[in-house]
Amino acid sequence: MEIERWERSEEISDAEKKVIQETWSRVYANCEDVGVSILIRFFVNFPSAKQYFSQFQHMEDPLEMERSLQLRKHARRVMTAINTVVENLNDSEKVSSVLALVGKAHALKHKVEPIYFKKLTGVMLEVIAEEYANDFTPEAHSAWTKMRTLIYTHVTAAYKEVGWAQ
């Protein structure tokens, strides 16, 4: 699949960074459960994404997915990577470095089509907005939309860098 189109992320203001970090601190307090909710919804909404996970690609039942130790482990890895990005929003080199590692691993080792990052970050915003509705103000939604684009832009830039062609 061709990489959709290279997007440029909008600059995230200091006020938006603060909103993202404050919202995330509440989300990350329930890291594993939120991560599992995000992955389950992702796999239910986009079942083709399961092709990249031999450990749970056969699972159809969300309850079975929820009990999967492999899915929980992957949810923790995803949430930890996002946490590293959120904690380092003021260090653009660190953010780029972390997301480049994620992108390169998924392009070269896992052969994941880059569009799945856009889908996953969209699901992430949906789940956070629902589970943390009181914290997800219009300002938070706007800031997190920029964060979603930042993640997708940096990850897919790594795909381009490694010459992704699938």
C-alpha positions in Angstrom: 0.0 0.0 0.0 1.3 3.4 -0.9 1.8 5.8 2.0 -1.3 7.9 1.9 0.2 11.3 1.5 2.9 12.9 3.6 1.3 15.1 6.1 3.0 17.9 8.0 2.1 18.2 11.6 1.0 21.6 13.0 3.1 23.1 15.7 1.8 22.2 19.1 1.7 25.3 21.3 3.0 25.3 24.9 -0.6 25.6 26.2 -1.6 22.6 24.0 1.4 20.6 25.2 0.2 21.3 28.8 -3.4 20.1 28.0 -2.0 17.0 26.3 0.2 16.2 29.3 -2.6 16.9 31.8 -5.1 14.7 30.0 -2.5 12.0 29.4 -1.5 11.9 33.1 -5.1 10.7 33.9 -5.2 8.3 31.0 -1.8 6.8 31.8 -2.8 6.2 35.4 -4.9 3.4 33.8 -2.3 2.6 31.2 -3.0 -1.1 30.6 -6.8 -1.0 30.7 -7.0 2.0 28.4 -4.4 0.5 26.1 -6.4 -2.8 25.9 -9.6 -0.9 25.2 -7.8 1.0 22.4 -6.4 -2.2 20.8 -9.7 -4.1 21.1 -11.6 -1.3 19.4 -8.9 -1.0 16.8 -9.1 -4.8 16.0 -12.9 -4.9 16.0 -13.1 -1.8 13.7 -10.2 -2.8 11.5 -9.9 -6.6 11.7 -7.4 -6.7 8.9 -4.9 -5.2 11.3 -4.8 -8.5 13.2 -2.9 -10.0 10.3 0.3 -8.6 11.8 -0.2 -10.4 15.2 0.1 -14.1 15.0 -0.5 -14.4 18.7 -4.1 -13.1 18.5 -5.0 -12.8 14.9 -7.5 -15.6 15.2 -9.4 -14.0 18.1 -12.8 -12.6 17.2 -14.4 -12.2 20.7 -13.5 -8.9 22.4 -13.6 -10.7 25.8 -11.0 -13.2 24.5 -8.9 -10.4 23.3 -9.2 -8.6 26.7 -7.9 -11.7 28.4 -5.0 -12.2 26.0 -1.6 -11.7 27.7 0.0 -11.0 24.4 -2.5 -8.3 23.6 -2.1 -6.8 27.1 1.7 -6.8 26.6 1.4 -5.0 23.3 -1.1 -2.5 24.8 1.5 -1.7 27.5 4.2 -1.2 24.8 2.0 1.1 22.8 1.0 3.2 25.8 4.6 3.4 27.0 5.7 4.7 23.6 3.0 7.3 23.6 3.9 8.2 27.2 7.5 8.8 26.2 6.4 11.1 23.4 4.0 13.0 25.7 6.7 13.3 28.5 9.1 14.7 25.9 6.9 17.1 24.0 9.3 19.9 24.7 12.2 17.9 23.2 11.4 17.6 19.5 14.6 15.5 18.9 13.5 12.9 21.5 10.0 12.8 20.0 11.4 12.3 16.5 13.8 9.7 17.7 11.2 7.6 19.6 8.7 7.8 16.7 11.4 7.0 14.1 12.3 3.8 16.0 8.6 2.8 16.1 8.2 3.6 12.4 11.3 1.7 11.3 10.5 -1.4 13.4 7.0 -1.5 12.0 8.2 -0.9 8.4 11.2 -3.3 8.4 10.5 -5.9 11.0 6.7 -6.2 11.2 5.8 -5.0 7.6 2.8 -3.0 8.9 1.2 -0.8 6.3 1.5 2.8 7.5 -2.2 3.6 7.2 -2.8 1.5 10.3 -1.0 4.2 12.4 -3.6 6.8 11.3 -6.4 4.3 12.1 -4.9 3.4 15.5 -4.4 7.0 16.5 -8.0 7.8 15.5 -9.2 5.0 17.7 -7.0 6.2 20.5 -8.7 9.6 20.4 -12.1 8.1 20.3 -11.4 5.9 23.4 -9.8 8.7 25.3 -12.7 11.1 24.5 -15.2 8.6 25.7 -13.5 7.3 28.8 -12.3 10.7 29.9 -15.2 12.8 28.6 -14.9 15.4 31.4 -11.2 16.0 30.6 -11.7 16.0 26.8 -12.7 19.6 26.3 -12.8 21.1 22.8 -9.3 22.5 23.6 -8.1 19.0 24.5 -9.6 17.6 21.4 -7.9 20.2 19.3 -4.5 19.6 21.0 -4.9 15.8 20.7 -5.7 16.1 17.0 -2.4 17.8 16.5 -0.7 15.1 18.6 -2.3 12.4 16.5 -0.9 14.1 13.3 2.5 14.5 15.0 2.6 10.8 15.7 1.5 9.8 12.2 3.8 12.3 10.5 6.9 11.1 12.4 6.1 7.4 12.1 5.4 7.6 8.4 8.5 9.7 7.8 10.5 6.8 9.1 8.7 4.6 6.5 9.8 7.0 3.8 13.3 7.1 5.1 13.7 3.3 4.9 12.2 3.2 1.4 8.9 1.6 2.3 7.4 0.0 -0.8 4.9 -2.7 -0.3 
